[in-house]
Amino acid sequence: MTQETKHPIAGPPLTVLSTPRTTLREVPFDEVRAILAGEEAGQRWAWAPGYPFDGTVGGAKLVLRMVVADAYRPGFGLYQIVDRETGLAIGDVGFHSAPDADGAAEIGYGLIEAFQGRGLATEVVEALLAWTFEQGGVTAVLAETDEDHLPSRRVLEKTGFAFLGTDGETRKYARRREPGS
């Protein structure tokens, strides 16, 4: 289920996705700046202990770069993963950029340690993939993970990503749009 609220960057709506156990909420630009400043005040969701983490800050920097370069596309930003039971932000998922000229967009994701190993990352990635492939012009979603990060590799494999190769340190994956969809 997708809901929308007004987005402060350029006026388009924010994307909100629901999964059985989480809400994925696109982070508005003013909150992206607060994440970069390490400020929880003013955030819509309280942060669970351990959030934000290094990947969150990296994702916020990517959104900032997209906005500054006028390359931001609504929906293709950073999403906080909010646990429905506690109401806390427990991780994030998002895009490294809007889809490129070939229609490919890369994603990244992470959860705080206390919420890992429960299948939440798989649930979240499936929801983001479903939304992504509903968007015009998207042909593939890319992802990569450290060679030795077995849980992340499992998430990608469970959600239908094909292994493309490795350089010995990083494994690259792709999930292509299903024919006819």
Secondary structure, DSSP 8 states (H G I E B T S, - for coil): -EEEEE-TTTS-EEEEEE-SSEEEEE--HHHHHHHHHT--TT-SSEE-TT-S-HHHHHHHHHHHHHHHTT---TT-SEEEEEETTT-EEEEEEEESSS--TTSEEEEEEEE-GGGTTSSHHHHHHHHHHHHHHHSTT--EEEEEEETT-HHHHHHHHHTT-EEEEE-SSEEEEEEE--TT-
